[in-house]
Amino acid sequence: MRLPFLKKEEKVVDDADAYTELPLEEEEQKKISIMIEKLESLADVDKVMRAVRQGNIVVVKIRELKDQNLDELKHAISKMKTACATLDGDIAGVGEDWVIVTPSTARVAREGA
């Protein structure tokens, strides 16, 4: 014999208000700037790398330094490569007169890669 007051009741929640929507963490959409700089001396490397550390892509014109002092240009490029490796950035030559330096948020797409 079953007692009527011991009846098992199941509640089904079908109300949309019963659920709480958790906000997704939205990544702040920061625009990346592309800057153009001239590399006229070894001292200009610091200015270029400061811009890269701030999250900018920098297109560097190396023609003037190349015409003036090839050894200083090689040293400047080496310094930028080392800084890029430290920042997990990227660096690539474009033609004979330009170099692109990127922060860790961007990569240079190379042919065949």
Secondary structure, 3 states (H helix, E strand, C coil): CCCHHHCCCCCCCCCHHHCCCCCCCCCCCCCCCEEEEECCCCCHHHHHHHHHHCCCEEEEECHHHHHHCHHHHHHHHHHHHHHHHHHCCEEEEECCCEEEEECCCCCCCCCCC
